[in-house]
Structures are given as C-alpha cells and as structure tokens.
Amino acid sequence: MYSTSDFRNGLKILLDKKPYEIVYFQHVKPGKGGAFVRTKLKNLRDGSIVEKTFRSTEKVDKPEISDIEMQFLYSDDSYHFMDTESFEQISLSADAIGDSKLFLKENMLVKILMMDGEVLNIDLPAFVELKITHCEPGIKGDTVSGATKPAVLETGAKIIVPLFVNEGETVKIDTRTKSYVERVS
C-alpha cells in the first residue's frame, strides 16, 4: 500500500480496481483543517485523465504491473513485438498502441506495461532519431528567429521543424511532447 507521502509523478497506483499513473500531484496544507493531496491521474487502460483529492491519511493499493522490454518487429494490420529474453511474440492492434505508433521504428526497444496478462501501455524511449521523408525547402535568407515548417517523418508522423532542416536529414524527436529537439549528423 502507498500512503499519500509516497506520491510522485509517474507512480502507478490501483484505485477502484483500475490502474492509474500519477501525472501531477500537490500536497496542500491549509491553515484550517487537515492536509490533503490534489492529483491528476491517467487511466492506464483508456488514457483518460481524472482529478482526485486524497486526505493525507489515505492509502492506495499497489498494482501488479510488470514492464517487459520488447523489440518492435513490424506492422501490417497489427503491430508485432518480441520479448528480448524469451523470444515470445505478441501482436497488438493500432487502438491498443495509440499515438505511440507515430514513433515506432523497426527493431526499436520499448517497454510494454502488462497487468493480469493485458497490455496497458507502451513506454517509448524518451528520444528517437527518425529521418525526414518530406518537407518544403527552406528559403535562403529567411532566417527569422523561431521560423518553422511542417515535416513528415519516415514513420508517417507530422511534426514542426525549424527552417534550416531539410528532407533526408535525421532529427531527434522527444516522444513525450512529440516535438523536434535537434538535428542529428
């Protein structure tokens, strides 16, 4: 069991028999009355966000979640992964993967969160390097600070990049914010 003093961002808890991840928390000590913790929780099954307030004396259950490192193999009408230790393969639908499919590249290692044999979520690496397959050329002399343009990555994801980035170059992407970080040489 976790007490509210154990709360931190990213902690996974079990609430009403559903697995949640703490996205945001704040300890509040009002001048009058008892302390409490205000939280934003992300449901690991459907991705919905709920806000909940806990009294400082409340306790919540620990979920039996296992994270297994798997390698993304390929996609057809579903997405195929292989356990790097047992070489067991699983297939997931596009709905089960969600937006993670925008940054999946063949042979990429990901962590798959499972509870009771059910896949809850896919944890991508924080940063991935992908090649730009299409973007408009930057106009010479157009160097206004912060000017950007749309680009399409090799996985089909669309992001915004600075004007100096060209088609065929490899860029580093933050998978949490789905944004451009830097150009990779």
Secondary structure, 3 states (H helix, E strand, C coil): CEEHHHCCCCCEEEECCEEEEEEEEEEECCCCCCCEEEEEEEECCCCCEEEEEEECCCEEECCCEEEEEEEEEEECCCEEEEECCCCCEEEECHHHHHHHHHHCCCCCEEEEEEECCEEEEEECCCEEEEEEEEECCCCCCCCCCCCEEEEEECCCCEEEEECCCCCCCEEEEECCCCEEEEEEC
